[in-house]
Amino acid sequence: MRRAREPAAASGISDEQYHEIVHDAMLTGCIMLAVVAPMVVLERARRVDNKAVSYAMSLTCALSMTLTGFLVAMPEIYDRGLDIPVLLHHTRADRFICTFFGTYCVFDLAVGMVVYPKQVDLLTGWVHHGAYLGLMAYLHYFHIAGGFLIFLVEELPTFLLALGNVSRPLRTNLLFGITFLTTRILWHGFALERFWASRNKTHLTLWPFVAVTMMLHLHWFYGFMRQQVRRSQRARHVRKLKKA
């Protein structure tokens, strides 16, 4: 699958692209509100808890990003290879995806402050969303939004996490751990190597962004594994007490 590349520009956002961003942000905002509003009604009817409400927009965003990653980005990478300079295009679709993700970050924080303030964590909320909002603006400004599509498949574990919190019977820690390892550690590590190898072939230094997110993923995965070990130890302890 080959998409037409638009003429590269040094930096900046044209009036046309500014209006595109505003349009796409408004559209995304309407989608996010349409998703979270019914969840708020269900919470007040005591059909779901506050944590489920907090993951509704995350579920929608992660599903959208994951499908785009597997159906759009991956076929292009398969066709062209993980050639970073070639993949740093800036098409209309690229810009929409970046705006969609950035707007989700804004709405998750804004709605979260009002509807689910206890669920907005400092690291995974304010720091994560703030950093990614800045990254989306950076990609727009330097006309390299296509670079973000390389990492969209990494939203698969986020989708599974959100799904499990919206509907507890669908939660699966094993599948989450496997997808996190394969996408956010192995795939991200491979992409980091490619960005490092291409550091002298692009007009911007991008590999540090990939390296920082890699460290964050390793931190999260370490915490997840520790949590699973503690749960396993507690389960064994309970089984021993029942046998006693």
Secondary structure, 3 states (H helix, E strand, C coil): CCCCCCCCCCCCCCHHHHHHHHHHHHHHHHHHHHHHHHHHHHHHCCCCCHHHHHCHHHHHHHHHHHHHHHHHHHHHHHHHCCCHHHHCCCCHHHHHHHHHHHHHHHHHHHHHHHHCHHHCCHHHHHHHHHHHHHHHHHHHHCCCCHHHHCCHHHHHHHHHHHHHHHCHHHCCHHHHHHHHHHHHHHHHHHHHHHHHHCCCCCCCCCHHHHHHHHHHHHHHHHHHHHHHHHHHHHHHHHHHHHHC
